Amino acid sequence: MGVFAGESSLFGIVPILLWCLLAGYWRTGAVVGLILLVLLVWFTVPRELGWSGPWVPSSLELFWLHPLLASVVCLAGLAVERRMLAGVWLLTMVLIGFVGTVLVLLWQHEAKPGDEGVVPGPAGVRIVEGAGRCGSGGCARELTATGDRAIDVMRAHLTSRGFGAAPPLSRDERMCRVTGLAVEHEVCAELRVQAANSVRVVWYVNRS
């Protein structure tokens, strides 16, 4: 999971490692461990595959909602084993998850958005990333794609990564992707045509 879904998914492995220390019986341990693994796959893989929608967890929910659900699963396993005192460790895990969420939110407030499915770009066009910028409305990243039918290639790339057409804020085309089970996380990308075979893509997290 850590290799496939990026460094943030390493945080999601913590409940599994903690359960390995807490499990007292192999049968309960195997069942709960399998559920935790499925839960981790759900919170990491769909987003990395470019899926979107209200059933796809956002990257931030991996830090708070995942440990919360994982603790419920682990507490159920401990209840079966009649070892509820070990649940103190699980409550600590949930607390760490919420603290991690606050830290990530503070970091993201002044930071440019992540890759968000926009990069790496598609094959067939030349991609040059810009410096990006931050202003009163938040931070954004940008890239310039050049090559044959660059605008169509980038539009198809964004579509494959879960972006759909959205009302433009100006004359430029805009596409957005929404994820999040409990809290909506919307990322929008604007396609700004510069020439017949050149397009600039600006993407940002929509906090409005």
Secondary structure per residue as TSV (DSSP state, phi and psi in degrees):
chain	resnum	aa	ss	phi	psi
A	1	M	-	360.0	-41.2
A	2	G	H	-63.6	-38.9
A	3	V	H	-72.9	-42.0
A	4	F	H	-73.1	-45.7
A	5	A	H	-103.6	6.9
A	6	G	-	97.1	174.2
A	7	E	T	-64.9	-33.3
A	8	S	T	-62.6	-27.2
A	9	S	H	-69.8	-17.2
A	10	L	H	-61.4	-30.3
A	11	F	H	-63.2	-35.6
A	12	G	H	-70.8	-15.6
A	13	I	T	-78.7	-18.8
A	14	V	H	-54.9	-46.2
A	15	P	H	-59.4	-36.4
A	16	I	H	-66.6	-44.1
A	17	L	H	-64.4	-39.8
A	18	L	H	-65.1	-39.8
A	19	W	H	-65.5	-34.6
A	20	C	H	-59.6	-31.7
A	21	L	H	-81.4	-29.6
A	22	L	H	-90.7	-28.7
A	23	A	-	-59.9	133.4
A	24	G	-	-103.2	-26.6
A	25	Y	S	-126.2	141.7
A	26	W	H	-66.5	-34.5
A	27	R	H	-67.3	-50.7
A	28	T	H	-61.8	-41.8
A	29	G	H	-60.1	-41.5
A	30	A	H	-68.6	-42.8
A	31	V	H	-65.4	-50.1
A	32	V	H	-64.0	-40.9
A	33	G	H	-60.7	-40.0
A	34	L	H	-66.2	-40.9
A	35	I	H	-63.1	-41.5
A	36	L	H	-64.1	-37.0
A	37	L	H	-66.3	-44.4
A	38	V	H	-61.4	-40.2
A	39	L	H	-62.5	-42.0
A	40	L	H	-66.0	-41.0
A	41	V	H	-60.6	-42.7
A	42	W	H	-61.8	-37.0
A	43	F	H	-83.3	-9.8
A	44	T	H	-121.4	-45.4
A	45	V	H	-70.2	-48.9
A	46	P	H	-55.4	-42.3
A	47	R	H	-65.2	-39.4
A	48	E	H	-69.5	-24.1
A	49	L	T	-82.6	-3.4
A	50	G	T	88.6	15.3
A	51	W	-	-80.8	157.0
A	52	S	-	-144.5	170.8
A	53	G	S	128.4	171.4
A	54	P	T	-69.9	-10.1
A	55	W	T	-99.9	-0.3
A	56	V	S	-96.9	116.7
A	57	P	-	-63.8	143.8
A	58	S	-	-81.6	166.6
A	59	S	T	-62.6	-35.7
A	60	L	T	-69.8	-31.8
A	61	E	H	-68.2	-16.8
A	62	L	H	-64.4	-26.7
A	63	F	H	-86.8	-26.5
A	64	W	H	-122.0	-44.4
A	65	L	H	-75.4	-38.2
A	66	H	H	-61.6	-50.8
A	67	P	H	-63.6	-29.6
A	68	L	H	-65.3	-47.8
A	69	L	H	-67.6	-39.2
A	70	A	H	-63.4	-36.3
A	71	S	H	-66.7	-36.4
A	72	V	H	-62.6	-42.9
A	73	V	H	-63.6	-43.7
A	74	C	H	-67.9	-39.6
A	75	L	H	-62.9	-36.2
A	76	A	H	-63.6	-41.3
A	77	G	H	-64.8	-40.2
A	78	L	H	-67.7	-33.2
A	79	A	H	-64.9	-39.3
A	80	V	H	-62.9	-38.7
A	81	E	H	-84.4	-3.7
A	82	R	T	57.6	48.0
A	83	R	-	-132.3	55.4
A	84	M	G	-68.8	-21.4
A	85	L	G	-62.4	-27.5
A	86	A	G	-69.4	-10.7
A	87	G	H	-64.7	-14.2
A	88	V	H	-58.8	-38.3
A	89	W	H	-64.3	-36.8
A	90	L	H	-69.5	-40.9
A	91	L	H	-63.2	-35.4
A	92	T	H	-63.6	-39.6
A	93	M	H	-62.7	-41.8
A	94	V	H	-63.3	-43.2
A	95	L	H	-61.3	-43.4
A	96	I	H	-62.1	-37.7
A	97	G	H	-62.0	-43.7
A	98	F	H	-69.4	-37.2
A	99	V	H	-63.7	-42.2
A	100	G	H	-60.9	-37.6
A	101	T	H	-63.3	-44.7
A	102	V	H	-60.9	-43.5
A	103	L	H	-64.0	-41.4
A	104	V	H	-64.9	-41.1
A	105	L	H	-62.6	-42.4
A	106	L	H	-64.3	-38.8
A	107	W	H	-68.9	-41.5
A	108	Q	H	-69.8	-24.6
A	109	H	H	-60.9	-35.3
A	110	E	T	-112.7	11.2
A	111	A	S	-112.7	154.2
A	112	K	-	-71.0	153.4
A	113	P	-	-63.2	158.7
A	114	G	-	-76.3	-163.8
A	115	D	-	-63.1	-37.7
A	116	E	T	52.1	27.8
A	117	G	T	83.4	-5.9
A	118	V	T	-80.7	-45.4
A	119	V	-	-115.0	151.6
A	120	P	S	-67.3	147.5
A	121	G	-	-74.5	173.3
A	122	P	-	-76.5	161.2
A	123	A	T	-75.0	155.4
A	124	G	T	101.9	-11.8
A	125	V	S	-132.7	157.8
A	126	R	E	-93.2	125.0
A	127	I	E	-108.7	128.3
A	128	V	E	-127.0	117.1
A	129	E	E	-82.4	138.2
A	130	G	-	-89.5	-179.3
A	131	A	-	-76.4	-21.7
A	132	G	-	78.0	179.6
A	133	R	E	-160.2	161.0
A	134	C	E	-131.9	142.8
A	135	G	E	-148.7	-165.9
A	136	S	T	-64.7	-25.7
A	137	G	T	-88.8	-0.6
A	138	G	E	121.4	-166.3
A	139	C	E	-115.5	152.7
A	140	A	E	-143.2	156.1
A	141	R	E	-117.8	162.4
A	142	E	E	-149.3	157.5
A	143	L	E	-145.6	158.5
A	144	T	E	-118.7	126.2
A	145	A	E	-111.0	127.8
A	146	T	E	-126.8	147.8
A	147	G	S	144.1	177.6
A	148	D	T	-61.0	124.7
A	149	R	T	54.9	43.4
A	150	A	H	-57.4	-40.7
A	151	I	H	-64.5	-41.9
A	152	D	H	-68.7	-38.0
A	153	V	H	-64.9	-44.4
A	154	M	H	-69.0	-36.6
A	155	R	H	-63.9	-43.5
A	156	A	H	-65.8	-37.2
A	157	H	H	-63.0	-46.8
A	158	L	H	-64.6	-38.4
A	159	T	H	-61.9	-41.3
A	160	S	H	-67.8	-19.6
A	161	R	T	-98.6	15.8
A	162	G	T	93.6	5.4
A	163	F	-	-84.1	142.4
A	164	G	E	-129.4	162.3
A	165	A	E	-60.2	138.7
A	166	A	E	-134.8	156.0
A	167	P	-	-58.3	129.6
A	168	P	-	-69.8	146.6
A	169	L	S	-84.1	-21.0
A	170	S	S	-142.1	-151.1
A	171	R	S	-79.1	-9.3
A	172	D	S	-80.9	146.7
A	173	E	E	-68.7	140.8
A	174	R	E	-130.8	137.8
A	175	M	E	-130.2	140.7
A	176	C	E	-130.5	154.7
A	177	R	E	-130.9	130.3
A	178	V	E	-116.7	128.5
A	179	T	E	-131.3	171.0
A	180	G	-	123.4	124.1
A	181	L	S	-82.1	-46.6
A	182	A	S	-106.5	-37.1
A	183	V	S	-125.5	124.9
A	184	E	-	-68.2	133.5
A	185	H	E	-122.6	107.2
A	186	E	E	-110.7	127.0
A	187	V	E	-115.7	131.3
A	188	C	E	-119.7	146.3
A	189	A	E	-128.1	129.5
A	190	E	E	-103.8	131.7
A	191	L	E	-102.1	112.0
A	192	R	E	-111.9	106.1
A	193	V	E	-69.9	127.0
A	194	Q	E	-104.3	-33.4
A	195	A	E	-155.6	-179.3
A	196	A	T	-58.6	-36.2
A	197	N	T	-122.4	33.6
A	198	S	E	-146.1	133.6
A	199	V	E	-141.0	139.3
A	200	R	E	-103.5	129.6
A	201	V	E	-111.1	122.1
A	202	V	E	-115.4	123.5
A	203	W	E	-126.5	150.7
A	204	Y	E	-158.4	160.4
A	205	V	E	-85.7	124.5
A	206	N	E	-82.1	109.8
A	207	R	-	-102.0	6.9
A	208	S	-	-78.7	360.0
